[in-house]
Amino acid sequence: MSIVGPRPERPCFTYEFNEEIPGFINRLKVKPGLTGWAQVNGGYEMTPKEKLEADLYYIENRSILLDLKIIFKTIKIVLTGEGAR
């Protein structure tokens, strides 16, 4: 597991969501992380489809700068509670 990456989903949910949303399993292309693009931009309020879109955005655009942006947004959410869900 890494610091930044798509949050892991329980395997039973991954396969269930993949049946409903083809391609959901593609989130597994990278190591899961403690925080991720989907968490700092929606968290638990996102549907599985929206989470997939955010995770695929991260996978396609991952870079050290994007990771740093996610880490700083995570710190801000933790310290301020702003955006916390």
VEXPAKOL-839650 format. One record per residue: residue in three letters; z, y, x of N, C-alpha, C, CB in turn. Coordinates in pm, whole numbers, plus 50000, padded with zeros to 5 digits. Atoms other than C-alpha are relative to their C-alpha. Glycine has a CB too. Example, Ala and Ser with C-alpha at 12.3 -4.5 7.8 and 13.67 -1.06 7.14 Angstrom:
BEGIN
ala500004988150089507804955051230500005012050090501255000349901 ser499944988149918507144989451367500735010949923498585004650041 
This chain:
BEGIN
met500004988350085500005000050000500005012350090501225000049903 ser500054987649924499245035050122500755011049923498535004350027 ile499344988650065500745069050040499125005049884500275011550102 val500934994750101497645081249851498944989549967499335013150051 gly501025009350047495325059849644500234997549852500034986650079 pro499785003050141494895047049290501314992649982498824991749943 arg498745007050026498245036649147499694985749958500855007249890 pro500285014050037498414998749118500324997549853500824990550089 glu499805004150139498184983448775500364985350003498725002849911 arg499695014350005499684950048682498724992349977501044996949889 pro501265007550010496954923348720499584996949857500114987150076 cys500405003350137497074913448353499385012149930501224994949919 phe500584988050059496404949548252498665003550063500975011850015 thr501274997249932493664953548514498874992149936500094996750151 tyr501055008350060491714924448369499765003549854500374985250013 glu500144996150140492404935248012499195013049989501395001749934 phe500724987150002491234971048080498554998150045500715010350091 asn501375002249952488184957748267499134994249889500014990650122 glu500765005350113487144939047952499615011349905500804989249926 glu500254988750091487434971047747499165010850064501315005849954 ile500684989349926486124994648016499354993650123501005011550042 pro500655006449886483564977748242500085008950125498534996949967 gly499874992749875484144987748602501435003850035499175012349993 phe498604996349973487914992948572500514993050126500904996449881 ile499565007749883488364966448840499555006550131499474985649991 asn500484993149879486474989049085501085008450066498815008749967 arg498884992849941489765007349139500584992250117501095002649893 leu499445008549895490654978049365499225000750131500054985849952 lys500804998849878488044988349624500795006150116498775008549974 val499164993749897490725008049811501444995849980499865015649997 lys498585003350011494395002349885500665008649893500715001950135 pro499264991950097496695013249605500955009450072500784991049900 gly499114990249939498955042949669501195003449912499245012550031 leu498814995650073502295057449570499685011749909501095003950098 thr500464988850081500545088449437498495000350008500635013650047 gly501464999550000496955095849351499465011449916499454986949950 trp500694989350071494425119349197500314999449851498494999250023 ala499715001450144495045105348848501445004249969499764985549954 gln498604996850026498825109948881500245015050001500904993350101 val499754985649991498695146548983499135007949903499755004950141 asn500884993250095496035154548723500064993949860498584999650050 gly499895005450135497325137648412501104989749983498734994049960 gly498935009950006499655109048487499934990849881501315006949999 tyr499905009550110500835088448193499305004749873501444997149971 glu500694995050118499075110747941498534996049996500125015149994 met501415003649992495685097948056499754986249938499525000150146 thr500425013250049493855069647882499534991950120498875001249891 pro500525008049889492775040348100498615004550045499954985349961 lys501354995349965489195053748086500085012850083499155002449872 glu499844987649924490295088248206500604997250138500905010049924 lys499415003949872492425072148477498934994250092501144989949978 leu501085005849922489405052048591499105010950056499184990249916 glu500864989149955487275083548609500655007850115499685009649884 ala499294992849894489925101248818500094991550126501425004049953 asp499915008849884490385071149046498664998450069500544986349960 leu501335001049940486635067449098499625013050070498964996449893 tyr500224987249931486445104649181500684999650136500545011949915 tyr499275000749873489115098949446499294990650098501454995249975 ile500645009849913487365067949584498715005550059499714987049923 glu501294994749954484005085749609500155012250090499135003649882 asn499834987449926485435117749760501184999950096500165011349903 arg498785000449919488375105549965499775005650140500534985850010 ser500024993849868489125124750277501445003950033499035012550005 ile498664995649961492135136750471500375012649923500075002650153 leu499704987850074491855170550300500394997149855498805009550003 leu499665003650138491865154949953501364993149996498914990749938 asp498685006449994494825132950052501115010450016500054989950116 leu498994989549981496725163750173500205008149872499595009250116 lys499914992650127495925182149849500844992149900498605002849943 ile499265008550093497275152649648501484999550039499414985949998 ile498615000549953500415150549863500725013149966500054997550152 phe499364987250030501125187849824500205001949849499165011650056 lys499834999150145500515186249447501144991049954498684996349927 thr498925009250034502875156349429501355006450031499854986750076 ile498754993449960505595175249618500345011149902499895005750144 lys499774989150095505165205249387500504994649866498715008249979 ile499585005950128505475183249077501424994750010499034988549958 val498655005649983508555165749214501065011050006500064991350127 leu499014989549982510305197949312500155009249878499635008350119 thr499954990550111509425219349010500064993349862498785008950005 gly500085006550129508985193648736498785004449922501245002749919 glu501214995150065505825212848645498924989250007499505013250067 gly501035010150002503205188548536500564985949991499135001250121 ala499405013350008505675159748531499834994449859501505000550039 arg500205006250131505065135148251500954988549982498564995349983 
